[in-house]
Structures are given as C-alpha cells and as structure tokens.
C-alpha cells in the first residue's frame, strides 16, 4: 500500500488522472558479517560526561542492526539502544565488544583513545 507520506514533491492535485510519484521503499540488504567494517569507539559528547560505546558503519536493514545490538547488550549485561544507524552501549565496553564481534565473524576496528 502506498502511503501519502511517501509522495514526492506534490501535496495535492485536482487532476483526476494525475499519478503521484512515490519514494521507493527498497529494503537495504544486510551484508554478511565478513564484509562488514564496523567501527567501535567511545563517546562522551552530549551525554553529561557519561561514557557510551558506539558501534558504527553497519550496512543493512534496521532489524538486523537491532538484533546485533540486542546480542551485544545482553552479553555485556548493560543497557543501550539503536539510533541513527548506530548501536549505543552504556559504559566503556570497547574491548569486550571487539571480542564479541570477532567471535560473531565481524570485522571491527577500534577508533579513538
């Protein structure tokens, strides 16, 4: 079903024969873990001084990203979230997350100090 929110450049038309152009809702295909180049870094900006471990550069759909985030949160035993195509894990768990990603078959690099 095509939704009104996905219309491009036209709000309303009085022409009965007018066909709206819709955005493609193409689902991005998730790359296999061996082809992913993830970046694991520590961030404190805009978080009132609290540390957050970020996992960036995931290529794929949001369901697979949420599944990876859920696995990492449960293995680390902490909270977190998935926002803006990034996984946020509360606290400094860079080393543990690097090990978990390597065990799952992902290529990951540590970024920052």
Secondary structure by P-SEA (a helix, b strand, c coil): cccccccccccccccccbbbbbccccccccccccccbbbbbccccccccbbbbbbccccccaaaaaaaaaaaaaaacccccccccbbbbcccaaaaaaaaaaaaccccccccc
